[in-house]
Amino acid sequence: MESLDVALVGPGRLGSVLLHLLPDSGHRVRAIRSRRPPVGPRENAGPESPVSDTWDAPEPWPRVDLVLVTVPDRFIGSVARRLAEEKLVGDGTVVLHTSGLLTGTILGPCGESGAAVGSWHPLQSFAPNLGKVSLSGIFCAIEGDREAVAVGEQLAGDLGMKPWHIEPGAKVLYHAAAAMAANLSHLLVVEARRLLTTTGLTGEDAAAALAPLMHTSLESALRASGLEGLTGPMARGDLEVIARHLEVLPPHLAAAYEALWRHVSETVVGSG
Ligand SMILES: NC(=O)c1ccc[n+]([C@@H]2O[C@H](COP(=O)([O-])OP(=O)(O)OC[C@H]3O[C@@H](n4cnc5c(N)ncnc54)[C@H](OP(=O)(O)O)[C@@H]3O)[C@@H](O)[C@H]2O)c1
């Protein structure tokens, strides 16, 4: 395994996880750059990590093999310009951002300075309330210049991830699928839980009541290649039950329910 000297820009939710894991996977964090000065102890940084600095009061930045840009998508372009203007990247440097939506081309200014650029996206959500730090077994979508892809693959492999090549033109659809799985399901659980609390359960009991139902459905859906395994009134084509549901749901949920039901009714065969 070749050890990489790494700089990271944007020690937020994902950046902090990477700062924590990089030293354990044999890589050295040489520089951390943030927007605002850190407040309090840096909980997630590895023991050997440097203290983060800001663009306003930058510490000297040693030559690094890899720059990880883990800032929100809307700032990646301006960070790329700054990295190039301040000559922090050049021949022999790989620059990877971690957006699921954008491709490596947003790092154009770094590419024009001689760096190899690409995107490196872990298909996992880093919620502040979970404290989960392992990336082991997580799929990582990688695209970009040849050297950037090679370094991205190495990094993913060293972190125990499953790297895979994505076509740049497929990234938006890929990201929409990920957002549906992670964010729409999150919203549906929150709404279902809220509806249950109006029937007399506490929020905590509502979550406990939903958990086995959701785990079973999720497991079944993940094993299925299509709609087989779907249960409930949609699977049975039970229009009366569906109509009763639509009567009592708030309009935004009724609209989503009905749209999905229309899709399922054209596809589903058999009963659940
Ligand atoms: N969180 C996830 O679940 C997840 C999963 C996969 C991929 N990603 C991707 O990872 C990237 C970061 O997401 P995140 O959720 O980790 O964001 P985040 O928690 O908001 O963290 C972003 C970090 O970047 C810093 N920052 C913003 N602008 C900067 C600049 N110009 N220079 C230096 N630092 C700057 C922020 O500092 P301040 O706090 O001072 O603003 C913050 O520390 C995004 O591209 C996102 O799509 C996120």
Ligand as a Chemical Component Dictionary entry (heavy atoms), coordinates in Angstrom:
data_LIG
# 
_chem_comp.id                   LIG 
_chem_comp.type                 NON-POLYMER 
_chem_comp.pdbx_formal_charge   0 
_chem_comp.three_letter_code    LIG 
# 
loop_
_chem_comp_atom.comp_id 
_chem_comp_atom.atom_id 
_chem_comp_atom.alt_atom_id 
_chem_comp_atom.type_symbol 
_chem_comp_atom.charge 
_chem_comp_atom.model_Cartn_x 
_chem_comp_atom.model_Cartn_y 
_chem_comp_atom.model_Cartn_z 
_chem_comp_atom.pdbx_ordinal 
LIG N1  N1  N 0  -22.990 14.490 4.621  1  
LIG C1  C1  C 0  -23.233 13.460 3.829  2  
LIG O1  O1  O 0  -24.027 12.590 4.184  3  
LIG C2  C2  C 0  -22.498 13.307 2.506  4  
LIG C3  C3  C 0  -22.454 12.018 1.924  5  
LIG C4  C4  C 0  -21.759 11.860 0.726  6  
LIG C5  C5  C 0  -21.198 12.966 0.112  7  
LIG N2  N2  N 1  -21.304 14.214 0.698  8  
LIG C6  C6  C 0  -20.698 15.346 0.004  9  
LIG O2  O2  O 0  -19.617 15.843 0.774  10 
LIG C7  C7  C 0  -19.525 17.265 0.603  11 
LIG C8  C8  C 0  -19.604 17.917 1.969  12 
LIG O3  O3  O 0  -20.838 17.593 2.552  13 
LIG P1  P1  P 0  -21.022 17.669 4.162  14 
LIG O4  O4  O 0  -22.393 17.161 4.430  15 
LIG O5  O5  O -1 -19.863 17.033 4.853  16 
LIG O6  O6  O 0  -20.999 19.252 4.370  17 
LIG P2  P2  P 0  -20.867 20.067 5.744  18 
LIG O7  O7  O 0  -21.101 19.189 6.921  19 
LIG O8  O8  O 0  -21.683 21.301 5.555  20 
LIG O9  O9  O 0  -19.329 20.452 5.782  21 
LIG C9  C9  C 0  -18.744 21.268 4.841  22 
LIG C10 C10 C 0  -17.487 21.854 5.430  23 
LIG O10 O10 O 0  -16.876 22.674 4.424  24 
LIG C11 C11 C 0  -16.521 23.911 5.026  25 
LIG N3  N3  N 0  -16.451 24.918 3.986  26 
LIG C12 C12 C 0  -17.436 25.518 3.306  27 
LIG N4  N4  N 0  -16.934 26.370 2.393  28 
LIG C13 C13 C 0  -15.611 26.313 2.507  29 
LIG C14 C14 C 0  -14.527 26.964 1.865  30 
LIG N5  N5  N 0  -14.747 27.863 0.906  31 
LIG N6  N6  N 0  -13.270 26.638 2.232  32 
LIG C15 C15 C 0  -13.037 25.735 3.203  33 
LIG N7  N7  N 0  -14.011 25.096 3.865  34 
LIG C16 C16 C 0  -15.276 25.378 3.514  35 
LIG C17 C17 C 0  -17.598 24.147 6.031  36 
LIG O11 O11 O 0  -17.182 25.116 6.945  37 
LIG P3  P3  P 0  -18.240 26.038 7.739  38 
LIG O12 O12 O 0  -18.790 25.125 8.769  39 
LIG O13 O13 O 0  -17.409 27.127 8.277  40 
LIG O14 O14 O 0  -19.261 26.496 6.729  41 
LIG C18 C18 C 0  -17.722 22.743 6.636  42 
LIG O15 O15 O 0  -16.704 22.498 7.573  43 
LIG C19 C19 C 0  -20.657 17.658 -0.349 44 
LIG O16 O16 O 0  -20.159 17.687 -1.663 45 
LIG C20 C20 C 0  -21.642 16.521 -0.185 46 
LIG O17 O17 O 0  -22.440 16.359 -1.353 47 
LIG C21 C21 C 0  -21.914 14.394 1.886  48 
# 
loop_
_chem_comp_bond.comp_id 
_chem_comp_bond.atom_id_1 
_chem_comp_bond.atom_id_2 
_chem_comp_bond.value_order 
_chem_comp_bond.pdbx_ordinal 
LIG N1  C1  SING 1  
LIG C1  O1  DOUB 2  
LIG C1  C2  SING 3  
LIG C2  C3  SING 4  
LIG C2  C21 DOUB 5  
LIG C3  C4  DOUB 6  
LIG C4  C5  SING 7  
LIG C5  N2  DOUB 8  
LIG N2  C6  SING 9  
LIG N2  C21 SING 10 
LIG C6  O2  SING 11 
LIG C6  C20 SING 12 
LIG O2  C7  SING 13 
LIG C7  C8  SING 14 
LIG C7  C19 SING 15 
LIG C8  O3  SING 16 
LIG O3  P1  SING 17 
LIG P1  O4  DOUB 18 
LIG P1  O5  SING 19 
LIG P1  O6  SING 20 
LIG O6  P2  SING 21 
LIG P2  O7  DOUB 22 
LIG P2  O8  SING 23 
LIG P2  O9  SING 24 
LIG O9  C9  SING 25 
LIG C9  C10 SING 26 
LIG C10 O10 SING 27 
LIG C10 C18 SING 28 
LIG O10 C11 SING 29 
LIG C11 N3  SING 30 
LIG C11 C17 SING 31 
LIG N3  C12 SING 32 
LIG N3  C16 SING 33 
LIG C12 N4  DOUB 34 
LIG N4  C13 SING 35 
LIG C13 C14 SING 36 
LIG C13 C16 DOUB 37 
LIG C14 N5  SING 38 
LIG C14 N6  DOUB 39 
LIG N6  C15 SING 40 
LIG C15 N7  DOUB 41 
LIG N7  C16 SING 42 
LIG C17 O11 SING 43 
LIG C17 C18 SING 44 
LIG O11 P3  SING 45 
LIG P3  O12 DOUB 46 
LIG P3  O13 SING 47 
LIG P3  O14 SING 48 
LIG C18 O15 SING 49 
LIG C19 O16 SING 50 
LIG C19 C20 SING 51 
LIG C20 O17 SING 52 
# 
